[in-house]
């Protein structure tokens, strides 16, 4: 399990229209910070391998992983970057976000600075 803490939420990071959240580590540029949720590692676990059936919890709000893009684990482990998508994955694999993790239920979690995110494989 990997645990991170939200340290900043960009002004344009959350949109009720688009059911996704872009996460980045502390090294994100100022431009990326405007549209991202910034997270900082809390746990000692260095690596996580997210997979279908695993969960991601935002505080007490738990989401089940439906699909994991081909780049999601590498980018999450290296730079804290992943795109969380709260929608049904597209039928065609090539239409899915390569850095995406598709989650259910299909509703955005309530986020706040200081909230912990727990990635469970």
CORJO-V526766 format. One line per field, one symbol per residue. ss: DSSP state (a for helix, b for strand, c for the rest). psi: psi as a letter, one per 20 degrees, with the letter a starting at -180 (. if undefined). A space follows every 50 residues. Layout:
# CORJO-V526766
ss: ???
psi: ???
This chain:
# CORJO-V526766
ss: cbbbbbbbbccccccccccbbbbbcccccaaaaaccbbbbbccccccccc ccccbbbbccbbbbbbbbcccaaaaaaaaccbbbbcccccccaaaccccb bbbbcccccccccccbbbbbc
psi: ppprppiqoqhkhpphgolqpoqqrhjqrhghhhjrppqppgriphqqnq rpiaqppnciopqpphqpqhiggghghgjkpqopolrpqqgphiiqphjq ppqqrlqqrpqqpipqpoop.
